[in-house]
Structures are given as structure tokens and as C-alpha cells.
Amino acid sequence: MKKRLVAVLCCGVMVMSMPVCANADEAAEGTKQIAYLTPGLDLPFWRYLANGIENEVIDSEMDATVQVYDSKNSSETQLQNAQDAISKGADLIIISPTDSSSCPAVLSLAEEAEIPVVIADIGTDSGTYETLIVTPNADGSQELGEYVLQYMKDNNITGRAAQITGSMARNNIKARYEGFNAALEEFDVELADYKQMSQFTRAEAEGIASDLLTTYDDLAVIFTHMDEPTLGTVKAVQNADKGDSVIVCGFDGTPETVTSIENGELLAAAIQQPALMGKYAVQTAQQIFNGENPEEEIDVPTLLVTAENCKDDDVTKQLEENVFPESKAE
């Protein structure tokens, strides 16, 4: 395995095991065992990434099984899941870390067991792994910010901005924060405040957004970093009867996010493509099993979905295939 130093998030806790096999007899000799350690299946993003992994194994007719471990957003559970996967004979681990600082412990276990690891999103502070599949978070949030701020300029909307972020201990969150701030500086718009979430729920974000709206009467835009919390921010703005004066934009998204854009409640979102990440992870696993050298890093750009393009055929197709796919696993 190769050694790389990167800032990304890691997650994993066992809550759900979902075997997926291209062949009916998944115990057949030669069948590879892939373990996916996910931060928390309570968030749609990780469920769609798991679907992407499972679907690619099926579509490629790869002789492999997939077992999904839910880490319940706990680094301790993630480590336990890694130990469990290794004890069950996993041939390869795909991990989406709960956080960047705890991921090295998992990587160390895998290295000791001589099991290759592919990191799908978030990243790690250090450790040995084969490939990092990651969203260019700063680029995606800056592109989103530039779109939103140009919209404000074109419509003579003035005021300050706020961000509702994930944990700033995560490198991907730092990148989203910095990317949006770069757009603010470009358009000479001041950041009034930012608040970090801990639960990443709609209710939590709704409460934070309500507080921001009460504290800063000149807010013109709120950027929320995650899919479900973005919808909580939308609700807070609506409850405050500020839907016409405060713009909401987000990072990530669910089908409900797209509906919110279509309905004019949310201006735009930089939507990651988790299923495509899962597909690339499986393709990388196949290369490793074949004795090939995979790419060290694979960037999967965000899809900017706006009120202008949300119903375009090409955008709709990408959402269905790369963002919100149904699982083909039985």
C-alpha cells in the first residue's frame, strides 16, 4: 500500500450489514470480501454512497460481496467495525472516516493486517492507503458562493452572510468554509458569523438559523454545509417570514433539496455525487485485486444545481445516476 498524508474525514460503526454478490453463491471460492465503513447511515449521503458501491459490484458482475458497517458517527465504533471487518477476513476496506484525526488508527490496523484501504471522502490526517476519492470541497463551495453572490448583485440585494458549518475539525468542512469565504471576498460581502453543528440534523440547523436571523437583522444569505441541515435552515427562514429577503444555499443534498430549489425555497446547492464516489471506489478495488496500481487521488466535482438548471435533462440524469440512486442489492 502507498503512504499519503491528507486532510479528510473518516467514519464507521456497525449498524447494518448488507451482503451484495454478483453471483448467487457468495461463499464461492475466490469471492472477494469488501467492507465499507461509513460514518453514519442516518445521513442520506452515506446511504447513497453505499448504494453506489453495491450497485457497481452488481453492474460490473464483480465476484465480490459488500458488507456495510454503520459507525453511528462515533470514531470508537468505527475502530470496532474495522476490527470486526478484519477478523471476518475482509480483502479490502473502503472507509468514509468519521473524522480525519481518528482515521489513522483504522489505517494502522489495516496495514498491520495487510489489507488495502480506499478512502471515500473526508480524508485522513495521516496513514497508509491506496486511493483517496474526494470532492474538491473548496472549489464546490466557491462556485456556489459566486453563483449566489452574482445573483445578489444582479438583483440589487445587499447585506451580510452567515455560515452554518459541520465540525471544523473535519478538513472537508474547513475547505467548504474557506471556499465560500473566498467568494465573499471576491464580491466584497462580509461574513457576519458562522456556527458549528454537532448533530447535523434539520432541527439543530433550524435552531441555529433562527438565532442568526434574530441576532443579525442585515443577513442576506445563509450557507449551510450539509443536506438535512440545509432544509432546517430553509424552515427557519420561512418561519421568520424572511423567504423574500434571506437567500439560503447549501452543500450536498437529497431529492427533497432539489424539490426545495424547484419550489423557490432554496436558491442553489453544490451537490456532491456520492454514488459516483462509490462506483470509483469499487473500480479501484478491482484494480487492486488485479494487481494494478490505482490512481493516488480521484476528484469527484460537485454538481451545481440552481433554480435555473434544476429541471434540465442532463442535470436530472446526473442526479438519478450519481447522486440519488436506488440500491440494486436484494
C-alpha positions as CSV (number, residue, x, y, z in Angstrom):
1,M,0.0,0.0,0.0
2,K,1.0,3.6,-0.5
3,K,1.6,6.2,2.1
4,R,-0.2,9.6,1.8
5,L,-0.9,12.5,4.2
6,V,-4.2,14.1,3.5
7,A,-6.9,16.0,5.4
8,V,-10.3,14.3,5.1
9,L,-13.0,12.8,7.3
10,C,-13.4,9.2,8.4
11,C,-16.4,7.4,9.8
12,G,-17.6,3.9,10.7
13,V,-19.8,2.0,13.1
14,M,-21.5,-1.3,12.5
15,V,-25.3,-0.9,12.4
16,M,-26.1,-2.6,9.2
17,S,-24.6,-5.5,7.2
18,M,-25.7,-5.7,3.6
19,P,-24.2,-8.5,1.6
20,V,-24.1,-7.9,-2.2
21,C,-22.7,-10.5,-4.6
22,A,-22.6,-10.7,-8.3
23,N,-23.0,-14.5,-8.1
24,A,-25.7,-16.3,-6.2
25,D,-23.2,-18.3,-4.3
26,E,-21.4,-15.6,-2.4
27,A,-19.4,-18.1,-0.5
28,A,-17.8,-19.4,-3.7
29,E,-14.0,-19.8,-3.7
30,G,-12.3,-16.7,-4.9
31,T,-15.1,-14.3,-4.0
32,K,-13.6,-11.1,-2.6
33,Q,-15.0,-9.5,0.6
34,I,-15.3,-5.7,0.6
35,A,-16.1,-3.9,3.8
36,Y,-17.5,-0.4,3.7
37,L,-17.0,1.6,6.9
38,T,-19.5,4.5,6.8
39,P,-19.7,7.3,9.4
40,G,-23.5,7.1,9.9
41,L,-26.3,5.7,7.9
42,D,-28.7,8.3,9.4
43,L,-27.4,10.8,6.8
44,P,-28.7,10.2,3.3
45,F,-25.3,11.0,1.8
46,W,-23.7,7.9,3.2
47,R,-26.6,5.7,2.2
48,Y,-26.3,6.8,-1.4
49,L,-22.5,6.2,-1.3
50,A,-23.2,2.7,0.0
51,N,-25.7,2.2,-2.8
52,G,-23.1,3.3,-5.3
53,I,-20.7,0.7,-4.0
54,E,-23.3,-2.1,-4.1
55,N,-24.6,-1.2,-7.5
56,E,-21.2,-1.1,-9.1
57,V,-20.4,-4.6,-7.8
58,I,-23.6,-5.8,-9.3
59,D,-23.4,-3.9,-12.6
60,S,-19.7,-5.0,-13.2
61,E,-20.5,-8.6,-12.3
62,M,-17.6,-8.5,-10.0
63,D,-17.1,-11.7,-7.9
64,A,-17.3,-9.9,-4.6
65,T,-19.5,-9.3,-1.5
66,V,-20.1,-6.0,0.2
67,Q,-20.7,-5.6,3.9
68,V,-21.7,-2.1,5.2
69,Y,-20.7,-1.1,8.7
70,D,-22.5,1.9,10.3
71,S,-20.3,3.7,12.7
72,K,-23.1,5.8,14.3
73,N,-20.9,8.9,13.9
74,S,-18.5,7.5,16.5
75,S,-14.8,7.1,16.0
76,E,-14.7,4.4,18.6
77,T,-17.4,2.4,16.8
78,Q,-15.6,2.9,13.6
79,L,-12.5,1.4,15.0
80,Q,-14.5,-1.6,16.4
81,N,-16.1,-2.0,13.0
82,A,-12.6,-2.1,11.4
83,Q,-11.5,-4.8,13.8
84,D,-14.7,-6.8,13.1
85,A,-14.2,-6.5,9.3
86,I,-10.6,-7.6,9.6
87,S,-11.5,-10.6,11.8
88,K,-14.1,-11.6,9.3
89,G,-11.5,-11.8,6.5
90,A,-12.1,-8.6,4.6
91,D,-10.0,-8.4,1.4
92,L,-10.3,-4.7,1.1
93,I,-11.7,-1.8,3.2
94,I,-13.5,1.3,1.8
95,I,-13.8,3.9,4.5
96,S,-15.5,7.2,4.8
97,P,-14.0,8.4,8.1
98,T,-16.0,9.8,11.0
99,D,-13.2,12.4,11.2
100,S,-9.7,13.0,9.9
101,S,-7.9,12.6,13.2
102,S,-9.3,9.2,14.1
103,C,-8.9,7.6,10.7
104,P,-5.1,6.9,11.1
105,A,-6.0,4.3,13.8
106,V,-8.1,2.3,11.3
107,L,-5.4,2.6,8.6
108,S,-2.8,1.3,11.0
109,L,-5.0,-1.8,11.8
110,A,-5.5,-2.4,8.1
111,E,-1.8,-2.0,7.3
112,E,-0.8,-4.5,10.1
113,A,-3.3,-7.0,8.6
114,E,-2.0,-6.2,5.1
115,I,-5.5,-5.2,3.9
116,P,-5.6,-2.4,1.3
117,V,-7.8,0.6,2.0
118,V,-9.6,3.1,-0.2
119,I,-10.8,6.3,1.4
120,A,-14.1,7.6,0.0
121,D,-14.5,11.3,1.0
122,I,-13.4,13.3,4.1
123,G,-9.8,12.2,4.2
124,T,-7.3,11.5,6.9
125,D,-4.6,13.3,8.8
126,S,-2.1,10.6,8.0
127,G,-1.7,6.9,7.3
128,T,-1.3,4.3,4.6
129,Y,-3.9,3.8,2.0
130,E,-4.2,3.1,-1.8
131,T,-6.5,5.8,-3.1
132,L,-8.3,8.9,-1.9
133,I,-11.6,9.6,-3.6
134,V,-12.6,13.1,-2.7
135,T,-14.8,16.1,-3.5
136,P,-12.9,19.3,-4.2
137,N,-14.9,21.0,-1.4
138,A,-13.3,24.4,-1.6
139,D,-13.9,24.6,-5.3
140,G,-17.5,23.5,-5.0
141,S,-18.4,26.0,-2.2
142,Q,-16.6,28.8,-4.0
143,E,-18.5,28.1,-7.2
144,L,-21.8,28.0,-5.3
145,G,-20.8,31.3,-3.5
146,E,-20.0,33.0,-6.8
147,Y,-23.4,32.0,-8.2
148,V,-25.3,33.2,-5.2
149,L,-23.4,36.4,-4.8
150,Q,-23.7,37.2,-8.5
151,Y,-27.5,36.6,-8.1
152,M,-27.5,39.1,-5.3
153,K,-25.6,41.7,-7.3
154,D,-27.9,41.3,-10.3
155,N,-31.0,41.7,-8.2
156,N,-29.6,44.6,-6.0
157,I,-29.7,42.5,-2.8
158,T,-27.3,43.8,-0.1
159,G,-26.4,42.5,3.3
160,R,-24.1,40.2,5.2
161,A,-23.6,36.4,5.1
162,A,-23.5,33.6,7.6
163,Q,-22.4,30.0,7.5
164,I,-23.8,27.0,9.4
165,T,-20.9,24.5,9.3
166,G,-20.1,21.0,10.3
167,S,-17.3,20.4,12.7
168,M,-14.2,22.5,11.8
169,A,-12.1,19.5,13.0
170,R,-13.0,18.0,9.6
171,N,-10.8,19.0,6.7
172,N,-13.7,18.9,4.2
173,I,-15.7,21.3,6.4
174,K,-12.7,23.7,6.6
175,A,-12.5,23.6,2.8
176,R,-16.2,24.5,2.4
177,Y,-15.9,27.3,4.8
178,E,-12.8,28.7,3.1
179,G,-14.2,28.3,-0.4
180,F,-17.4,30.2,0.4
181,N,-15.3,32.9,2.2
182,A,-13.2,33.3,-1.0
183,A,-16.4,34.1,-2.9
184,L,-17.5,36.6,-0.3
185,E,-14.1,38.4,-0.5
186,E,-14.4,38.4,-4.3
187,F,-17.8,40.1,-4.1
188,D,-16.9,42.3,-1.1
189,V,-19.6,40.8,1.1
190,E,-18.9,40.5,4.8
191,L,-19.2,37.3,6.8
192,A,-21.3,38.2,9.9
193,D,-20.8,34.9,11.7
194,Y,-20.5,31.2,11.5
195,K,-21.9,28.5,13.8
196,Q,-20.8,24.8,14.0
197,M,-23.2,21.9,14.2
198,S,-22.7,18.8,16.3
199,Q,-25.7,16.6,15.4
200,F,-26.1,17.6,11.7
201,T,-29.9,17.4,11.9
202,R,-32.7,19.7,10.5
203,A,-33.8,20.6,14.0
204,E,-30.3,21.7,15.1
205,A,-29.8,23.8,12.0
206,E,-33.2,25.3,12.3
207,G,-32.4,26.5,15.8
208,I,-29.0,27.9,14.8
209,A,-30.5,29.7,11.8
210,S,-33.3,31.2,13.9
211,D,-30.7,32.5,16.3
212,L,-28.7,34.0,13.5
213,L,-31.8,35.7,12.0
214,T,-32.6,37.2,15.4
215,T,-29.0,38.4,16.1
216,Y,-28.3,39.9,12.6
217,D,-31.1,41.8,11.0
218,D,-29.0,42.5,7.9
219,L,-28.4,38.9,6.9
220,A,-28.9,38.4,3.2
221,V,-27.6,34.9,2.7
222,I,-27.0,31.7,4.8
223,F,-24.8,28.9,3.6
224,T,-25.4,25.6,5.3
225,H,-22.8,22.8,4.8
226,M,-24.9,19.6,4.8
227,D,-28.0,18.2,3.2
228,E,-30.6,17.8,6.0
229,P,-29.4,20.9,7.9
230,T,-29.9,23.0,4.8
231,L,-33.6,22.1,4.8
232,G,-33.7,23.1,8.5
233,T,-32.3,26.5,7.6
234,V,-35.0,26.8,4.9
235,K,-37.7,26.2,7.5
236,A,-36.2,28.7,9.9
237,V,-36.2,31.4,7.2
238,Q,-39.8,30.6,6.3
239,N,-40.9,30.6,9.9
240,A,-39.3,34.1,10.3
241,D,-41.2,35.2,7.2
242,K,-37.9,36.2,5.6
243,G,-38.2,34.0,2.5
244,D,-38.1,37.1,0.2
245,S,-35.2,38.8,1.9
246,V,-32.8,36.0,3.0
247,I,-31.2,33.6,0.5
248,V,-30.5,30.0,1.5
249,C,-27.9,27.9,-0.2
250,G,-26.4,24.6,0.7
251,F,-23.7,21.9,0.2
252,D,-24.8,18.3,-0.5
253,G,-28.5,17.5,-1.0
254,T,-31.3,15.0,-1.1
255,P,-34.2,14.7,-3.5
256,E,-36.1,17.0,-1.1
257,T,-33.3,19.5,-1.6
258,V,-33.9,19.6,-5.3
259,T,-37.6,19.9,-4.7
260,S,-36.9,22.9,-2.5
261,I,-34.9,24.5,-5.3
262,E,-37.7,23.9,-7.8
263,N,-40.2,25.5,-5.3
264,G,-38.0,28.6,-4.9
265,E,-37.3,28.0,-1.2
266,L,-33.6,27.3,-1.8
267,L,-31.6,29.2,-4.4
268,A,-28.9,26.7,-5.2
269,A,-26.8,23.8,-3.8
270,A,-23.4,22.4,-4.5
271,I,-24.4,18.7,-4.6
272,Q,-21.8,16.0,-4.2
273,Q,-22.0,12.8,-6.2
274,P,-21.8,10.0,-3.5
275,A,-22.9,7.2,-5.8
276,L,-20.2,8.1,-8.3
277,M,-17.7,8.0,-5.4
278,G,-18.9,4.5,-4.6
279,K,-18.5,3.5,-8.2
280,Y,-15.0,4.7,-8.4
281,A,-14.1,3.0,-5.1
282,V,-15.2,-0.4,-6.5
283,Q,-13.4,0.2,-9.7
284,T,-10.3,1.0,-7.7
285,A,-10.8,-2.2,-5.7
286,Q,-10.9,-4.2,-8.9
287,Q,-7.6,-2.7,-10.0
288,I,-6.1,-3.6,-6.7
289,F,-7.4,-7.2,-6.8
290,N,-5.9,-7.4,-10.4
291,G,-2.5,-6.4,-9.1
292,E,-2.7,-3.0,-10.8
293,N,-1.6,0.4,-9.4
294,P,-4.7,2.7,-8.9
295,E,-4.6,6.5,-9.0
296,E,-3.5,8.1,-5.8
297,E,-6.4,10.6,-5.8
298,I,-9.6,10.8,-7.7
299,D,-11.5,14.1,-7.6
300,V,-15.3,14.0,-8.0
301,P,-16.6,17.5,-8.6
302,T,-19.9,18.9,-7.2
303,L,-22.9,19.4,-9.3
304,L,-24.2,23.0,-9.1
305,V,-28.0,22.7,-9.0
306,T,-29.8,26.0,-9.3
307,A,-33.3,27.4,-9.9
308,E,-32.2,27.9,-13.5
309,N,-31.0,24.4,-14.3
310,C,-32.7,22.1,-11.8
311,K,-35.1,20.7,-14.5
312,D,-32.6,20.3,-17.3
313,D,-32.4,16.8,-18.6
314,D,-28.6,16.4,-18.1
315,V,-28.8,17.6,-14.5
316,T,-31.7,15.3,-13.8
317,K,-29.8,12.3,-15.3
318,Q,-26.7,13.0,-13.2
319,L,-28.8,13.3,-10.1
320,E,-30.5,10.0,-10.7
321,E,-27.4,8.1,-11.6
322,N,-24.6,9.7,-9.5
323,V,-26.4,11.2,-6.5
324,F,-29.7,9.6,-5.6
325,P,-29.6,6.0,-7.0
326,E,-31.8,3.3,-5.7
327,S,-30.0,0.2,-4.3
328,K,-29.9,-2.8,-6.6
329,A,-29.0,-5.1,-3.8
330,E,-31.6,-7.7,-2.7
